[in-house]
Amino acid sequence: MLTTTLGRTGLKVSRIGLGLAAIGRPGYINIGHAGDLARDYTVEVMETRAHTLLDAAWAAGVRYFDAARSYGRAEEFLAHWLSARGIDPAEIVVGSKWGYVYTADWRTDAEKHEVKDHSQANLLRQVAESRGLLGDQLDLYQIHSATLESGVLEDPAVLGELARLKNDGLHIGLSLSGPRQAEALRRAMEIRIETGRLFDVVQATWNLLEPSAGPALAEAHSLGLGVIVKEAMANGRLSPRNDDPDFAGRRKTLAAEADRLGTTLDSLALAAALARPWADVVLSGAAAGDHLHSNLAAISVAWDAQADGRLDVIAESPADYWGFRSRLPWN
Ligand SMILES: NC(=O)c1ccc[n+]([C@@H]2O[C@H](COP(=O)([O-])OP(=O)(O)OC[C@H]3O[C@@H](n4cnc5c(N)ncnc54)[C@H](OP(=O)(O)O)[C@@H]3O)[C@@H](O)[C@H]2O)c1
């Protein structure tokens, strides 16, 4: 596994990381998620499944793991795995997020699976919960889905608290979401404290269907921020399981490039993100071992300019992309 340093944090990370959004709770929006979990949601079975995936990722050299308070029991599963395997905090980088509260009560049919709360009170509550579970294994703490609309980037009480957490040794980041990721990132990069920029790391959606945040992410990287790519598979739309007839033409274009580069559709999608000079880490969101294995093969795909040229055409407008994503059913 290739490694790099996450921006100017000094944190050594693998170029492919594992995201736990799909394995810490019964419900999620990824296509075919319910099938991955075989609709068996007992906590013991889900934790064992998570540990098996974490073991496979670790064995393959993955050294960045991404959780969040709203991913159900993801932090708890990760914490149990870290202590059960006796993993030295210096050998791994763990990131988590605050700002969404898990409200699904372990159900897949909940009316609301998570509620956004970017208040100072919620930050104080959730950082105590994350630290209570992960302790000194927690390296990076990110605002979950910071948007201009949420107002969190203009909240002095929250920004002050994040500055205190940074002084206390945590690396501070933000994840983005929605069609205005670039604008929110540019606003975030302006926020300074005595020691320099507040934010060390940004996590953003970038993939072959939604590449619009690319230029802003390149700017962030050039300014020393670490860059983590999420949703490189477009929640499964860029995976072999997307048999949507409306997508058939684009799937054919993708399959032709995958054949030319000697790889699979999922690995092609991740390789596209890995080929961005400003991407430090690209997250796999696999919930199944064979999918993780296939995703990890992306590290050896020889991406080239021809692939960029041939696949530019499949991109959607940010409005269409995020509109489609907002209609993906929790399953
Ligand atoms: N706002 C935020 O901060 C935010 C939002 C979204 C995600 N994230 C982070 O990014 C991570 C990844 O994102 P994501 O999981 O949402 O989306 P993603 O990586 O774009 O999509 C993953 C989906 O692709 C499927 N897949 C992967 N390889 C496959 C294969 N070979 N064949 C068939 N299906 C395949 C997975 O299926 P299986 O599940 O069956 O493996 C899963 O459904 C998350 O875990 C989380 O850490 C952060």
The ligand as a Gaussian input file, in Angstrom:
#p B3LYP/6-31G(d) Opt

LIG

0 1
 N      -20.423000      14.027000       4.705000
 C      -19.448000      13.199000       4.993000
 O      -18.570000      13.496000       5.761000
 C      -19.448000      11.849000       4.304000
 C      -20.492000      11.487000       3.438000
 C      -20.405000      10.249000       2.794000
 C      -19.303000       9.422000       3.006000
 N      -18.319000       9.821000       3.851000
 C      -17.140000       8.948000       4.096000
 O      -16.742000       8.369000       2.876000
 C      -16.792000       6.931000       2.968000
 C      -17.121000       6.312000       1.612000
 O      -18.273000       6.855000       1.104000
 P      -19.604000       6.038000       0.832000
 O      -19.542000       4.686000       1.393000
 O      -20.716000       6.916000       1.241000
 O      -19.720000       5.950000      -0.715000
 P      -18.865000       5.318000      -1.880000
 O      -17.533000       4.964000      -1.424000
 O      -19.009000       6.271000      -3.006000
 O      -19.720000       4.005000      -2.261000
 C      -19.502000       2.799000      -1.679000
 C      -20.524000       1.842000      -2.298000
 O      -19.945000       1.249000      -3.446000
 C      -20.173000      -0.159000      -3.371000
 N      -19.079000      -0.927000      -3.941000
 C      -17.775000      -0.745000      -3.739000
 N      -17.068000      -1.659000      -4.424000
 C      -17.955000      -2.435000      -5.047000
 C      -17.866000      -3.558000      -5.915000
 N      -16.682000      -4.052000      -6.251000
 N      -18.998000      -4.110000      -6.375000
 C      -20.205000      -3.607000      -6.020000
 N      -20.374000      -2.551000      -5.196000
 C      -19.256000      -1.974000      -4.728000
 C      -20.210000      -0.454000      -1.872000
 O      -20.921000      -1.640000      -1.726000
 P      -20.716000      -2.532000      -0.433000
 O      -21.250000      -1.678000       0.653000
 O      -21.497000      -3.704000      -0.804000
 O      -19.283000      -2.864000      -0.298000
 C      -20.943000       0.730000      -1.355000
 O      -22.315000       0.514000      -1.513000
 C      -17.803000       6.676000       4.070000
 O      -17.660000       5.413000       4.672000
 C      -17.468000       7.815000       5.040000
 O      -16.348000       7.485000       5.812000
 C      -18.359000      11.021000       4.513000

